[in-house]
Amino acid sequence: MLYKKINIVFILLMITIMNIGKIQAQDKKIEKANEAYQKFAFIEAAKLYEELIAKGNNSIEVYTKLGDCYYYNGKYPEAVKCYSKIVNSSVTPEYYFRYAQALNNSQQYKESEAIIKKYYAKSDKKDLSNDWNEQKLLDAIQKQSGRYTFSAVGINSPFSDFGSSFYGKDKVIYTSAKDTGVIIKRKHSWNDKSFLKLYTADISTDGGLQNPVLLKGEVNTRYHQSTPTITKDGKTMFFTRNNYIEGKLGEDKKGTTYLKIYSAQNIDGEWKNVKELGYPVNSDGFSSAHPALSADESELYFVSDRNNSFGNSDLYVVSLNKNGYVGNDITKLGDEINTPGRETYPFVDSSGILYFSSDGHPGLGGLDVFAAVKDEKGIYHVVNLGDGVNTSSDDFAYGIQGDTKKGYFSSNRDGNDDIYGFTENKPVTFDFNYHPIVFGTLKFTTGQPIEGIAVEIYNAADEIVNTVYSGKDGKYTAELESYKDYKLVYKKTGIADKIQIAPPFKPVEKREYSFEFVNEREVMVDGDLVTLKNQDDLVKSLNLKPIYFDYNGYKIRESSKAELDKVVELMRTRSTISVVVNSHTDSRGRDDFNMKLSENRAKATVDYIVSHGISAERVTGIGYGETQLLNKCSNGVNCSEAEHQLNRRSEFIIHFSN
């Protein structure tokens, strides 16, 4: 009996030891799987988690992390199966969002909408679940679809090729793994050591890409670099690189290598002086990547996983000065852009539209490309770019040239990351007008509105791009393009032209240019409105005092300069008026002396007017000597001083050019 008891105890002990061994083995496998997971080695981690489930481990932790492994590798149907087993447990609201994403990316739109409603109910976020409605989503995508013509680019390899950035008008710099000797696919993982390098390619006349060449200089290392953005002058580049320090790959204590943003300078055609951007853009505790310049190059957009849950990334922006130094004013874009999913690959076009890729906004699956622009309140409005650019695969790294409307995006729709060319035939539309507006009211100095003034709008090449006219109320308005230089010319017969230089406008900016105009043919004289006519003498029209010169000389007296200033001011404000100065003398003295004296006085008067800013083409002078006397006081006739003074005169005869 004792033997049986001992035997039973022994068997129970062995079972316990075996169970402990199994638990310890499972613990070690979980530890190993978690270690791979923490290093973003999702394929390796997924295999280990799958083995654990096959051996009966159905814990929330295992299904959660296996779901993440599938999720981060774009295996959304598999992720759906895992997340479906955990969402009713005590998981964070974020997993409801990922579950909804995985359903959406698997085209299970109704199920996705139901789960996203639960996410917003459990989170403190603004409820946007209506955007996930299947019909609304498909209608929004359809609205933006059919706007492109697509074309092959000619440089794709069997390896990963993506992320082209414009380098001047006729080149791009893009990312490729073609020199690695192995087929490497871009991963969402921040720790993907894919040894990507940067290449240049020429843009052909039809928008294709040709003549790929490894980028010259110090940018390419034996590790990973990608996604550059280049300033318009071609002198500065910002790009992504592994944390590469003095020839070594930087790692933290867990062996994780973070991505950082670097700058480089173009020196004689080679990229040199590579420098890491300082904190707070870069840090040894998080990744920053995929830089993009704003339209006016005053800001740098980028992607970072800082202050974020595992594996997710958001878009940020920081100020950038003219020397390429970033500020400390890093701002995370709002919830209308950033989601609990992944926002990445920003690009800002010449009009200020922000393009980015996301799997957190409802779309066709994987990463979709979205466009966004701010309204007057500074709130972004986001639209899906539609079918063609977007598919159920990952679509990303979108960029477009503002003048040609040609561009490139990347996608793994054919099983590998490739670059695709496109021409935008119709612009993306938003639910509001984001174009800047110039407006104003045009009046006479009397306060009367002027109808029919032509407002000619010139671009930087001095070409007329639009003409609008003031209405009966004197008001005008015109829509412009963002971040472009303009010149506005105001014209109408009978008024002086005005020119307004208009520095670049920002999207949705409204800028007023209002003016008071002088009626070219009207002038106020001593409180009375006087109408001017061709061949009028301004001496009479403006009630000018006589213009006096030194006796027998042609130096203008100080007392007369105030009267000449009235002529100058009239001509300055009325660009259509030209003046002929007629100078006369009395009959006393020799005839030839008087003729020469009058010519010199006419010239002195013209010189005075021109020296005060009036074009020499608008004023001429003629000396008549004593040939046009106004009375009987000719040679030998006895006349009073007052009668002789009547003949010593200057006339300012006006002529209108319109």
VEXFI-586931 format. One record per residue (C-alpha): residue in one letter; x, y, z. Coordinates in steps of 0.1 Angstrom, whole numbers. Layout:
N
ATOM bati     x     y     z
ATOM    A     X     Y     Z
...
//
This chain:
658
ATOM bati     x     y     z
ATOM    M     0     0     0
ATOM    L    28    23     9
ATOM    Y    45    15   -25
ATOM    K    14    25   -44
ATOM    K    12    58   -25
ATOM    I    48    65   -32
ATOM    N    43    56   -69
ATOM    I    13    80   -72
ATOM    V    32   108   -55
ATOM    F    62   102   -79
ATOM    I    39   103  -109
ATOM    L    22   135   -97
ATOM    L    56   150   -91
ATOM    M    68   140  -126
ATOM    I    36   156  -141
ATOM    T    42   187  -121
ATOM    I    79   189  -132
ATOM    M    68   183  -168
ATOM    N    42   210  -166
ATOM    I    67   234  -150
ATOM    G    91   225  -178
ATOM    K    64   232  -204
ATOM    I    55   265  -187
ATOM    Q    92   274  -185
ATOM    A    96   265  -222
ATOM    Q    66   286  -231
ATOM    D    78   314  -210
ATOM    K   111   313  -228
ATOM    K    93   312  -262
ATOM    I    72   341  -251
ATOM    E   102   360  -240
ATOM    K   120   352  -273
ATOM    A    89   362  -293
ATOM    N    85   394  -273
ATOM    E   122   402  -278
ATOM    A   118   399  -316
ATOM    Y    86   419  -314
ATOM    Q   103   448  -295
ATOM    K   130   448  -322
ATOM    F   103   452  -349
ATOM    A   112   417  -363
ATOM    F    75   410  -369
ATOM    I    79   380  -393
ATOM    E   101   362  -368
ATOM    A    79   372  -339
ATOM    A    47   361  -357
ATOM    K    61   325  -362
ATOM    L    69   322  -325
ATOM    Y    34   335  -315
ATOM    E    18   311  -340
ATOM    E    37   282  -324
ATOM    L    26   293  -290
ATOM    I   -11   293  -301
ATOM    A    -7   259  -317
ATOM    K     5   246  -284
ATOM    G   -26   259  -266
ATOM    N   -15   294  -255
ATOM    N   -46   315  -261
ATOM    S   -36   345  -239
ATOM    I   -47   380  -247
ATOM    E   -10   390  -249
ATOM    V    -2   365  -276
ATOM    Y   -32   372  -298
ATOM    T   -26   410  -293
ATOM    K    10   409  -304
ATOM    L     4   384  -332
ATOM    G   -24   406  -345
ATOM    D     1   435  -344
ATOM    C    27   414  -364
ATOM    Y     1   408  -391
ATOM    Y   -11   444  -390
ATOM    Y    24   459  -394
ATOM    N    32   436  -423
ATOM    G    -1   444  -441
ATOM    K   -17   410  -435
ATOM    Y   -50   425  -426
ATOM    P   -73   395  -429
ATOM    E   -50   376  -405
ATOM    A   -49   406  -382
ATOM    V   -88   407  -382
ATOM    K   -89   371  -369
ATOM    C   -65   380  -340
ATOM    Y   -81   413  -330
ATOM    S  -116   398  -331
ATOM    K  -105   376  -301
ATOM    I   -93   405  -279
ATOM    V  -115   435  -285
ATOM    N  -141   425  -259
ATOM    S  -114   421  -232
ATOM    S   -98   449  -213
ATOM    V   -76   462  -242
ATOM    T   -71   499  -249
ATOM    P   -94   517  -273
ATOM    E   -65   518  -298
ATOM    Y   -71   482  -306
ATOM    Y  -106   488  -316
ATOM    F   -92   513  -340
ATOM    R   -67   488  -354
ATOM    Y   -94   462  -357
ATOM    A  -115   487  -376
ATOM    Q   -85   495  -398
ATOM    A   -79   459  -405
ATOM    L  -115   453  -414
ATOM    N  -115   484  -437
ATOM    N   -84   473  -454
ATOM    S  -100   439  -459
ATOM    Q  -129   457  -476
ATOM    Q  -153   447  -448
ATOM    Y  -167   482  -446
ATOM    K  -199   475  -426
ATOM    E  -181   456  -400
ATOM    S  -154   483  -399
ATOM    E  -180   510  -393
ATOM    A  -195   491  -364
ATOM    I  -161   486  -347
ATOM    I  -150   522  -352
ATOM    K  -182   534  -335
ATOM    K  -171   514  -305
ATOM    Y  -136   530  -307
ATOM    Y  -150   565  -305
ATOM    A  -174   555  -277
ATOM    K  -144   543  -257
ATOM    S  -120   571  -265
ATOM    D  -121   608  -259
ATOM    K  -117   616  -295
ATOM    K  -141   636  -317
ATOM    D  -166   611  -332
ATOM    L  -157   607  -369
ATOM    S  -173   573  -373
ATOM    N  -196   586  -400
ATOM    D  -166   590  -423
ATOM    W  -163   552  -422
ATOM    N  -197   546  -436
ATOM    E  -194   524  -466
ATOM    Q  -215   545  -490
ATOM    K  -200   578  -478
ATOM    L  -165   564  -481
ATOM    L  -171   550  -516
ATOM    D  -188   583  -527
ATOM    A  -159   604  -515
ATOM    I  -134   582  -533
ATOM    Q  -155   582  -565
ATOM    K  -156   620  -564
ATOM    Q  -118   622  -566
ATOM    S  -113   593  -590
ATOM    G  -107   596  -627
ATOM    R   -85   627  -625
ATOM    Y   -52   611  -636
ATOM    T   -35   596  -666
ATOM    F    -9   570  -655
ATOM    S    23   559  -671
ATOM    A    53   537  -666
ATOM    V    85   554  -656
ATOM    G   112   530  -669
ATOM    I   136   528  -639
ATOM    N   119   502  -617
ATOM    S   141   473  -608
ATOM    P   132   438  -593
ATOM    F   141   454  -560
ATOM    S   124   481  -539
ATOM    D   122   515  -557
ATOM    F   102   543  -542
ATOM    G   100   578  -529
ATOM    S   110   601  -558
ATOM    S   116   638  -550
ATOM    F   120   666  -575
ATOM    Y   155   679  -580
ATOM    G   151   711  -601
ATOM    K   128   710  -632
ATOM    D   143   680  -650
ATOM    K   155   655  -624
ATOM    V   143   634  -594
ATOM    I   162   618  -565
ATOM    Y   146   584  -556
ATOM    T   153   555  -532
ATOM    S   163   520  -544
ATOM    A   176   487  -529
ATOM    K   188   475  -563
ATOM    D   225   474  -554
ATOM    T   219   452  -523
ATOM    G   218   420  -544
ATOM    V   187   408  -526
ATOM    I   150   416  -530
ATOM    I   141   438  -501
ATOM    K   107   452  -496
ATOM    R   100   484  -477
ATOM    K    85   477  -443
ATOM    H    64   499  -421
ATOM    S    90   490  -395
ATOM    W   112   518  -383
ATOM    N   141   494  -378
ATOM    D   141   480  -414
ATOM    K   179   477  -423
ATOM    S   172   475  -460
ATOM    F   204   493  -471
ATOM    L   185   516  -494
ATOM    K   205   542  -514
ATOM    L   196   574  -532
ATOM    Y   198   577  -570
ATOM    T   192   605  -595
ATOM    A   172   601  -627
ATOM    D   163   624  -656
ATOM    I   127   634  -663
ATOM    S   119   628  -700
ATOM    T    96   650  -720
ATOM    D    67   626  -715
ATOM    G    72   624  -677
ATOM    G    91   591  -677
ATOM    L   124   586  -658
ATOM    Q   157   575  -673
ATOM    N   194   574  -668
ATOM    P   195   563  -631
ATOM    V   228   572  -614
ATOM    L   239   567  -578
ATOM    L   238   600  -560
ATOM    K   272   616  -559
ATOM    G   288   627  -526
ATOM    E   287   617  -489
ATOM    V   250   609  -485
ATOM    N   249   572  -494
ATOM    T   264   549  -467
ATOM    R   265   512  -463
ATOM    Y   233   514  -443
ATOM    H   199   529  -450
ATOM    Q   191   564  -465
ATOM    S   159   574  -483
ATOM    T   132   600  -489
ATOM    P   150   633  -496
ATOM    T   135   667  -501
ATOM    I   155   694  -519
ATOM    T   153   732  -518
ATOM    K   142   751  -549
ATOM    D   177   764  -554
ATOM    G   191   729  -554
ATOM    K   217   737  -527
ATOM    T   203   719  -496
ATOM    M   189   684  -491
ATOM    F   171   669  -461
ATOM    F   169   631  -461
ATOM    T   163   601  -439
ATOM    R   191   578  -426
ATOM    N   197   552  -400
ATOM    N   214   566  -369
ATOM    Y   249   564  -385
ATOM    I   276   579  -364
ATOM    E   313   581  -374
ATOM    G   310   550  -397
ATOM    K   290   529  -372
ATOM    L   254   521  -369
ATOM    G   239   536  -337
ATOM    E   218   513  -315
ATOM    D   201   516  -281
ATOM    K   204   490  -253
ATOM    K   178   468  -270
ATOM    G   196   469  -303
ATOM    T   171   492  -319
ATOM    T   184   515  -346
ATOM    Y   163   547  -350
ATOM    L   159   568  -381
ATOM    K   170   604  -382
ATOM    I   168   633  -405
ATOM    Y   200   648  -419
ATOM    S   209   677  -441
ATOM    A   235   679  -469
ATOM    Q   249   707  -491
ATOM    N   254   706  -529
ATOM    I   290   715  -536
ATOM    D   300   714  -572
ATOM    G   274   687  -580
ATOM    E   282   665  -550
ATOM    W   263   663  -517
ATOM    K   286   669  -488
ATOM    N   287   684  -453
ATOM    V   262   658  -440
ATOM    K   248   669  -406
ATOM    E   222   655  -383
ATOM    L   194   678  -374
ATOM    G   194   687  -338
ATOM    Y   170   680  -310
ATOM    P   140   682  -309
ATOM    V   137   669  -345
ATOM    N   161   640  -337
ATOM    S   167   620  -306
ATOM    D   182   586  -296
ATOM    G   149   576  -281
ATOM    F   126   578  -311
ATOM    S   126   579  -349
ATOM    S   121   609  -372
ATOM    A   120   605  -410
ATOM    H   106   615  -444
ATOM    P   112   653  -444
ATOM    A    92   675  -467
ATOM    L    95   713  -473
ATOM    S    66   737  -472
ATOM    A    57   756  -504
ATOM    D    76   787  -492
ATOM    E   104   766  -476
ATOM    S    98   782  -442
ATOM    E    87   749  -426
ATOM    L    98   713  -426
ATOM    Y    72   686  -423
ATOM    F    83   651  -411
ATOM    V    72   618  -396
ATOM    S    79   606  -361
ATOM    D    69   579  -336
ATOM    R    77   601  -306
ATOM    N    51   601  -278
ATOM    N    33   574  -297
ATOM    S    21   539  -291
ATOM    F    41   510  -305
ATOM    G    46   511  -342
ATOM    N    25   541  -350
ATOM    S    37   574  -365
ATOM    D    24   609  -369
ATOM    L    31   640  -389
ATOM    Y    49   670  -374
ATOM    V    61   704  -386
ATOM    V    89   727  -374
ATOM    S   100   761  -385
ATOM    L   130   764  -409
ATOM    N   152   795  -413
ATOM    K   170   806  -445
ATOM    N   202   790  -434
ATOM    G   186   756  -431
ATOM    Y   184   755  -393
ATOM    V   153   742  -376
ATOM    G   136   759  -347
ATOM    N   124   745  -314
ATOM    D    87   750  -322
ATOM    I    78   715  -333
ATOM    T    41   710  -337
ATOM    K    22   678  -340
ATOM    L    -5   682  -367
ATOM    G   -41   679  -354
ATOM    D   -64   650  -351
ATOM    E   -79   657  -385
ATOM    I   -45   646  -399
ATOM    N   -31   622  -373
ATOM    T   -49   591  -362
ATOM    P   -40   561  -340
ATOM    G   -28   545  -372
ATOM    R     2   554  -393
ATOM    E     6   588  -410
ATOM    T    37   590  -432
ATOM    Y    54   603  -464
ATOM    P    43   640  -464
ATOM    F    47   662  -495
ATOM    V    36   698  -499
ATOM    D    29   711  -534
ATOM    S    35   746  -548
ATOM    S     0   757  -538
ATOM    G     4   746  -502
ATOM    I   -17   714  -504
ATOM    L    -3   687  -480
ATOM    Y    -3   652  -493
ATOM    F     4   622  -470
ATOM    S    -1   585  -467
ATOM    S   -21   569  -440
ATOM    D   -38   536  -430
ATOM    G   -56   554  -402
ATOM    H   -81   572  -424
ATOM    P  -108   552  -441
ATOM    G   -97   541  -475
ATOM    L   -92   513  -500
ATOM    G   -67   494  -480
ATOM    G   -32   495  -467
ATOM    L   -16   530  -470
ATOM    D   -38   554  -491
ATOM    V   -27   588  -503
ATOM    F   -47   618  -489
ATOM    A   -47   655  -496
ATOM    A   -53   681  -469
ATOM    V   -55   719  -467
ATOM    K   -64   743  -439
ATOM    D   -95   764  -438
ATOM    E   -98   799  -424
ATOM    K   -99   786  -389
ATOM    G   -67   766  -394
ATOM    I   -85   732  -395
ATOM    Y   -73   707  -421
ATOM    H   -98   692  -445
ATOM    V   -88   658  -457
ATOM    V   -98   639  -489
ATOM    N   -88   605  -503
ATOM    L   -71   610  -537
ATOM    G   -93   583  -552
ATOM    D   -91   551  -571
ATOM    G   -61   548  -595
ATOM    V   -36   564  -571
ATOM    N   -50   543  -543
ATOM    T   -56   506  -542
ATOM    S   -60   479  -516
ATOM    S   -22   478  -514
ATOM    D     2   503  -499
ATOM    D     2   536  -520
ATOM    F    26   563  -508
ATOM    A    53   589  -515
ATOM    Y    31   611  -537
ATOM    G    46   643  -553
ATOM    I    35   666  -581
ATOM    Q    50   696  -600
ATOM    G    29   727  -599
ATOM    D    35   739  -634
ATOM    T    34   706  -654
ATOM    K     9   688  -632
ATOM    K    31   657  -637
ATOM    G    43   637  -607
ATOM    Y    51   603  -592
ATOM    F    39   581  -564
ATOM    S    50   547  -551
ATOM    S    30   515  -546
ATOM    N    34   478  -539
ATOM    R     3   469  -559
ATOM    D    23   446  -582
ATOM    G    40   428  -553
ATOM    N    70   450  -550
ATOM    D    76   487  -543
ATOM    D    76   505  -576
ATOM    I    74   541  -589
ATOM    Y    45   552  -610
ATOM    G    42   583  -632
ATOM    F    10   604  -636
ATOM    T    -5   635  -651
ATOM    E   -32   653  -631
ATOM    N   -59   663  -655
ATOM    K   -82   679  -630
ATOM    P   -72   693  -596
ATOM    V   -82   677  -563
ATOM    T  -113   693  -548
ATOM    F  -122   702  -512
ATOM    D  -155   711  -496
ATOM    F  -145   748  -495
ATOM    N  -125   773  -516
ATOM    Y   -89   772  -504
ATOM    H   -75   796  -530
ATOM    P   -65   831  -518
ATOM    I   -86   861  -527
ATOM    V   -75   896  -535
ATOM    F  -102   923  -533
ATOM    G  -108   960  -528
ATOM    T  -128   991  -534
ATOM    L  -118  1017  -560
ATOM    K  -130  1053  -557
ATOM    F  -122  1088  -568
ATOM    T  -107  1111  -542
ATOM    T  -142  1127  -540
ATOM    G  -155  1094  -526
ATOM    Q  -174  1084  -557
ATOM    P  -170  1047  -566
ATOM    I  -154  1040  -600
ATOM    E  -170  1014  -622
ATOM    G  -151   995  -649
ATOM    I  -115   998  -638
ATOM    A   -96   969  -653
ATOM    V   -75   951  -627
ATOM    E   -49   933  -648
ATOM    I   -31   905  -629
ATOM    Y     4   896  -639
ATOM    N    25   866  -629
ATOM    A    62   866  -620
ATOM    A    70   863  -658
ATOM    D    51   896  -664
ATOM    E    24   877  -682
ATOM    I   -13   886  -678
ATOM    V   -31   857  -662
ATOM    N   -64   873  -655
ATOM    T   -83   906  -658
ATOM    V  -113   916  -636
ATOM    Y  -133   948  -635
ATOM    S  -147   969  -607
ATOM    G  -185   970  -604
ATOM    K  -209   999  -599
ATOM    D  -199  1000  -562
ATOM    G  -162  1002  -571
ATOM    K  -156   967  -557
ATOM    Y  -135   940  -574
ATOM    T  -124   905  -564
ATOM    A  -101   879  -580
ATOM    E   -90   844  -571
ATOM    L   -52   838  -571
ATOM    E   -28   809  -567
ATOM    S   -10   804  -534
ATOM    Y    28   811  -529
ATOM    K    32   830  -562
ATOM    D    43   866  -569
ATOM    Y    18   889  -586
ATOM    K    16   924  -599
ATOM    L   -18   942  -601
ATOM    V   -22   970  -626
ATOM    Y   -53   992  -624
ATOM    K   -64  1009  -656
ATOM    K   -92  1031  -670
ATOM    T   -93  1059  -695
ATOM    G   -93  1092  -677
ATOM    I   -76  1081  -645
ATOM    A   -39  1075  -636
ATOM    D   -28  1039  -637
ATOM    K   -18  1023  -604
ATOM    I     5   994  -599
ATOM    Q     4   972  -568
ATOM    I    31   945  -561
ATOM    A    14   916  -544
ATOM    P    38   893  -525
ATOM    P    29   856  -523
ATOM    F    -5   847  -507
ATOM    K   -11   817  -484
ATOM    P   -40   794  -490
ATOM    V   -74   809  -479
ATOM    E   -57   843  -473
ATOM    K   -79   873  -482
ATOM    R   -59   905  -489
ATOM    E   -74   939  -496
ATOM    Y   -59   965  -519
ATOM    S   -82   996  -520
ATOM    F   -73  1028  -537
ATOM    E   -85  1064  -543
ATOM    F   -80  1076  -578
ATOM    V   -76  1110  -592
ATOM    N   -98  1119  -622
ATOM    E   -72  1129  -647
ATOM    R   -94  1157  -661
ATOM    E  -105  1172  -628
ATOM    V   -86  1191  -601
ATOM    M   -96  1210  -570
ATOM    V   -84  1247  -571
ATOM    D   -91  1269  -541
ATOM    G  -120  1247  -532
ATOM    D  -135  1246  -566
ATOM    L  -136  1216  -590
ATOM    V  -120  1225  -623
ATOM    T  -123  1204  -654
ATOM    L   -91  1203  -675
ATOM    K   -91  1201  -713
ATOM    N   -65  1195  -739
ATOM    Q   -44  1227  -747
ATOM    D   -55  1243  -714
ATOM    D   -28  1266  -698
ATOM    L   -22  1254  -663
ATOM    V   -14  1290  -653
ATOM    K   -50  1298  -657
ATOM    S   -64  1264  -647
ATOM    L   -44  1262  -615
ATOM    N   -45  1300  -609
ATOM    L    -7  1300  -608
ATOM    K    13  1332  -599
ATOM    P    39  1344  -624
ATOM    I    71  1324  -627
ATOM    Y    99  1348  -620
ATOM    F   136  1346  -630
ATOM    D   166  1367  -622
ATOM    Y   168  1399  -642
ATOM    N   181  1391  -677
ATOM    G   189  1356  -664
ATOM    Y   173  1321  -663
ATOM    K   177  1311  -627
ATOM    I   143  1303  -612
ATOM    R   136  1324  -581
ATOM    E   127  1307  -548
ATOM    S    94  1325  -548
ATOM    S    84  1308  -580
ATOM    K    94  1272  -571
ATOM    A    62  1268  -550
ATOM    E    41  1275  -582
ATOM    L    62  1250  -602
ATOM    D    56  1224  -575
ATOM    K    19  1226  -582
ATOM    V    26  1216  -618
ATOM    V    48  1188  -606
ATOM    E    22  1174  -583
ATOM    L    -5  1175  -609
ATOM    M    17  1156  -633
ATOM    R    27  1131  -607
ATOM    T    -9  1122  -599
ATOM    R   -20  1122  -635
ATOM    S     2  1100  -656
ATOM    T   -17  1107  -689
ATOM    I    -8  1145  -688
ATOM    S    21  1159  -707
ATOM    V    31  1196  -707
ATOM    V    47  1220  -731
ATOM    V    64  1249  -713
ATOM    N    62  1281  -734
ATOM    S    85  1309  -723
ATOM    H    81  1345  -734
ATOM    T    98  1378  -729
ATOM    D    88  1414  -734
ATOM    S   101  1435  -763
ATOM    R   128  1454  -744
ATOM    G   164  1444  -754
ATOM    R   177  1429  -786
ATOM    D   155  1404  -803
ATOM    D   182  1377  -805
ATOM    F   190  1381  -769
ATOM    N   154  1378  -759
ATOM    M   150  1346  -780
ATOM    K   180  1330  -763
ATOM    L   169  1341  -729
ATOM    S   134  1326  -734
ATOM    E   149  1293  -746
ATOM    N   171  1291  -715
ATOM    R   142  1299  -692
ATOM    A   121  1272  -708
ATOM    K   149  1247  -704
ATOM    A   154  1257  -667
ATOM    T   117  1252  -661
ATOM    V   117  1218  -678
ATOM    D   148  1208  -659
ATOM    Y   132  1217  -626
ATOM    I   101  1196  -633
ATOM    V   122  1166  -645
ATOM    S   144  1168  -614
ATOM    H   113  1164  -593
ATOM    G   105  1130  -607
ATOM    I    86  1136  -639
ATOM    S    97  1117  -669
ATOM    A   115  1139  -695
ATOM    E    93  1124  -722
ATOM    R    63  1141  -706
ATOM    V    76  1177  -705
ATOM    T    92  1199  -733
ATOM    G   101  1236  -735
ATOM    I   100  1262  -762
ATOM    G   114  1297  -761
ATOM    Y    94  1323  -781
ATOM    G   113  1354  -771
ATOM    E    92  1385  -779
ATOM    T    75  1369  -809
ATOM    Q    41  1363  -792
ATOM    L    33  1396  -774
ATOM    L    -1  1399  -758
ATOM    N    -5  1436  -763
ATOM    K     8  1466  -783
ATOM    C    42  1468  -765
ATOM    S    65  1459  -793
ATOM    N    98  1475  -801
ATOM    G    98  1513  -798
ATOM    V    63  1514  -782
ATOM    N    62  1533  -750
ATOM    C    45  1510  -724
ATOM    S    42  1509  -686
ATOM    E    60  1483  -665
ATOM    A    27  1465  -659
ATOM    E    21  1463  -696
ATOM    H    56  1449  -703
ATOM    Q    52  1423  -674
ATOM    L    21  1409  -691
ATOM    N    43  1397  -719
ATOM    R    70  1383  -696
ATOM    R    52  1350  -689
ATOM    S    54  1312  -688
ATOM    E    27  1290  -701
ATOM    F    21  1253  -693
ATOM    I     0  1238  -721
ATOM    I   -13  1204  -712
ATOM    H   -21  1174  -735
ATOM    F   -39  1141  -725
ATOM    S   -26  1109  -739
ATOM    N   -60  1092  -737
//
